[in-house]
Amino acid sequence: MNLNTLISLCEPLEVTGPEPDALGALQQDSRNITAGDVFIAIRGYQVDGHDFIQAAIDNGAVVVICEEPPMNYSQDVCMIVVEDSRSLLGPLAQAFEGHPAEGMSIIGITGTNGKTTVATLTYQLLQKLGANPALLGTVAKCIGGEVYESKLTTADPIELAADMRKMVEAGTSHLVMEVSSHALDQQRVNGVQFNIAAFTNLSHDHLDYHETLADYAKAKQALFLSLGEDDTAVINADDEQALLMAEDCKANIINFSFAQASDVECQVLANTTEGLTIRIGQSLVESPLMGLFNAYNITEAFLIGQALGFDTDEIVTAFKNIPGAPGRLQSIEDPDSDKPIVIVDYAHTPDALRNVLQTLAELKTNQQALHVVFGCGGNRDKSKRPKMAATAETYADIITVTSDNPRDEDPDAIIDDIMAGFNNPTNISRITDRRQAITQAIKEGDANTMVLVAGKGHETYQEIQGKRYQFDDRQVAREALGNSNVNPKTQEV
């Protein structure tokens, strides 16, 4: 990257200052600047990068891209003034990495629930079909056979471009990525041309950020508006927002439905604890996953595979042995038949919790009691807390309310908000300590109890007052199943 190319990409309002001999990396965090780097100032939602321009210069930035230069700054720097730096960040990040997004087929999955499962199923399907895919999502980043920690559902543009460069170097053929509404609203995927976009569903979530459901839906729609005529959109036609996703979308649209006439008509033929059998168009697909919501997830991944041009019979065969995402309806196995069945799931929205509880309520026997342990995250949409309570009360026989990731909030205040949603709160247990709540639910259960631990799924931490502490629902459940005499607070026998 040279300065003339950078200037042409920025289409600046003004350029002042000396021309540097060479350009280093693109950075949006002044603390990461080293000598020769380019700093781009982004107006964030909590921090304004323009406040750190001088710090970036002091750390060695030779070019600053911004919307408004500070009144007083070191003049020994090239200042590129632009109209909207945020919209430029993605395309510039791609350019600095050599446009890696152009070297592979890119599949984006968006929606409230199911993104992780659809993305993981698609990634696993492509592996089975002999491709060399990469995966970017909530649970992990999988690149070239290596697994890396994922901090956000969709990374910032600079990290995303760097990851894509690794993929190109690893010979990646397809990138499957989750695309969050935050990422779309913040233009984090600008500069990335998606070949296929898939919509799972849209329900109550993230209204602390988007404020209204309409704003939330519009953010999701942006992914489909970015598609071209040669691209493909796979849309769940049974969702109320399906028409909005298709509106003004130039791509080839594939609508599928389990409830109405559609491009691809689907039917659940079997739904048991052993798995699903689904008719997708004219194909019969078997999967070890269970639940109607997973039938939608499987169908979405199936249609993505077809849209990519893979043989339908090979796709059908592959699905028989695709396990799906960790922490999604994950059974915690225990050889002792006298212990309860324990299932861990990431469900942390009213709709997701309803999907999982409804599935388990339908699959359990008349002799089994369904016990759900759940909470709600702090610093997030408070309006969903009583809705989660109402959902739990509708489907579960026994309910324990506990902490999730309280973050900066008082966990007991969060539980108070949840308790307000129950019709009969006197029948509800509240145990603030999550470890104690999970352990007690399992200890009190027997072979006729099904315990669902909901809310955190694959997560291996609990976030409290700005710190992340090691915590894994699955491990806590295994410990409780392995030793019923473990003290739930101290883990001492």
SULNOR-V66186 format. One record per pair of residues at least 4 apart in sequence whose C-alpha atoms are under 7 Angstrom apart, sorted by the first residue. I is the first residue (numbers start at 1). J is the second residue. Records with the same first field share a line. If there is no record, write none. Layout:
I->J  J
This chain:
1->5  6  23  96
2->6  22  23
3->7
4->8
5->9
6->10
7->11  12
10->82  88
12->80  81  82
13->81  82  83
14->80  81
15->79  80  81
16->78  79  80
17->75  76  77  78  79
18->76  77  78
19->78
20->62
22->36
23->36  37  38
24->36  37  38
25->37  38
26->37  38  39  93
27->32  33  38  39  40
28->39  40  41
30->39  52  55  56
33->37  56  59  60  61
34->59  60  61
35->59  60  61
36->60  61  62
37->60  61  62
38->61  62  63  64
39->56  61  63  64  65
40->64  65  66
41->49  50  65  66  85
42->48  49  50  85  86
43->47  48  49  50
44->48  49
49->53
50->66
52->56
53->57
54->58  73
55->59
56->60  61
57->61  62
62->77  78
63->77  78  79
64->78  79  80
65->79  80  81
66->80  81  82  85
67->81  82  83  84  85
68->81
84->88
85->89
87->187  190
88->92
89->93  157
90->94  157  188  189  190  191
91->95  190  191
92->96
93->97  157  158  161
94->98  99  100  161  191
95->99
97->161  162  165
100->164  165  168
101->164  192
103->168
104->172  173  174  175
105->173  174  175  195
106->174  175  176  194  195  196
107->175  176  177  194  195  196  197
108->176  177  178  179  194  196  197  198
109->115  119  177  178  179  197  198  199
110->115  178  179  180  198  199  200  220
111->115  199  200  201  202
112->201  202  203
113->200  201  352
114->118  200  297
115->119  178  200
116->120  137  138  178  325
117->121  297  324  325
118->122  297  298  300  301
119->123  176  177  178
120->124  324  325
121->125  301  322  324
122->126  301
123->127  133  135  176
124->128  322
125->129  318
126->130  131  133
127->131  132  133
128->318
131->173
132->172  173  174
133->172  173  174  175
134->142  143  144  167  172  174  175  176
135->141  142  143  175  176  177
136->140  141  142  176  177  178
137->141  150  153  154  177  178
138->150  152  153
139->150  458
140->147  148  149  150
141->147  148  149  150
142->146  147  148
143->147  167
144->167  170
153->178  179  180
154->178  179  180  183
155->159  160
156->160  188
157->161  188  189
158->162
159->163
160->164
161->165
162->166
163->167
164->168
165->169
166->170
167->171  172
168->172
179->183
180->184
181->185  216  219  220
182->186
183->187  188  189
184->188  189  219  220  222
185->219
194->227
195->231  232
196->231  232  233
197->223  224  232  233  234
198->233  234  235
199->234  235  236
200->235  236
201->236  239
202->241
203->351
204->349
205->349  381
206->210  381
207->211  212  213  381
208->380  381
210->215  216
211->215
212->216
213->217
214->218
215->219
216->220
217->221
218->222
221->225  244  245
222->226
224->233  245  249
225->248  249
227->231  249  250  251
228->250  251
229->250  251  252
230->251
231->251  252
232->251  252  253
233->251  252  253  254
234->253  254  255  300
235->242  254  255  256
236->242  255  256  257
237->242  255  256  257
238->257  259
241->245
242->246
243->247
254->263
255->262  263  264
256->262  263  264  265
257->262  264  265  266
258->265  266  267
261->265
264->280  281
265->280  281
266->279  280  281
267->278  279  280
268->277  278  279
269->277  278  279
270->276  277
271->275  276  277  290  291
272->276  290  363
273->290  363
274->288
275->287  288  289  290
276->286  287  288  289  290
277->284  285  286  287
278->284  285  286  295
279->283  284  285
280->284  299
285->316  319
286->319  320
287->319  320
288->320  323
289->294
290->294
291->295  359
292->296
293->297  355
294->298
295->299
296->300
297->301
298->302
299->303
300->304
301->305
302->306  315
303->307
304->308
305->309  310
306->310  311  312
311->315
312->316
313->317
314->318
315->319
318->322
326->330  458
327->344  345  346  457  458
328->344  345  346  457
329->343  344  345
330->343  344  345
331->342  343  344
332->342  343  474  478
334->481
337->447
338->446  447
339->445  446  447  481
340->442  445  446  447  448  449  450  451
341->449  450  451
342->450  451  452
343->451  452  453
344->452  453  454  457  474
345->453  454  455  456  457
346->454  455  456  457  458
347->352  353  454  455
348->352  353  376  454  455
349->353  388
350->354  384  387  388  391
351->355
352->356
353->357
354->358  391
355->359
356->360
357->361  395  396
358->362  395
359->363
360->364
361->370  395
364->368
367->448
368->448  449  450
369->397  448  449  450
370->396  397  398  449  450  451
371->396  397  398  399  450  451  452
372->396  398  399  400  451  452  453
373->399  400  401  402  438  452  453  454
374->400  401  402  453  454  455
375->401  402  403  404  455
376->385  403  404  414
377->404  405  406
378->405  406  407  408  409
379->407  408  409
384->388
385->389  417  418
386->390  417  418  419  420  421
387->391  421
388->392
389->393  418  419  421  422
390->394  421  422
391->395
392->396
393->422
399->428  429
400->428  429  430  431  437
401->415  429  430  431
402->415  430  431  432  433  434  437
403->411  432  433  434
404->455
405->462  463  464
406->410  411  463  464
407->463  464  465  466
408->464  465  466
410->414
411->415  432
412->416  432
413->417
414->418
415->419
416->420
419->425
431->437
433->437
434->438
435->439  476  488  489
436->440  488  489
437->441
438->442  477
439->443  477  480  488
440->444  488
441->445
442->451  480  481
443->480  484
445->449
457->473
459->472
460->470  471  472
461->468  469  470  471  472
462->468  469  470  471
463->467  468  469
464->468
472->476
473->477
474->478
475->479
476->480
477->481
478->482
479->483
480->484  486
485->493
486->491  492  493
487->491  492  493
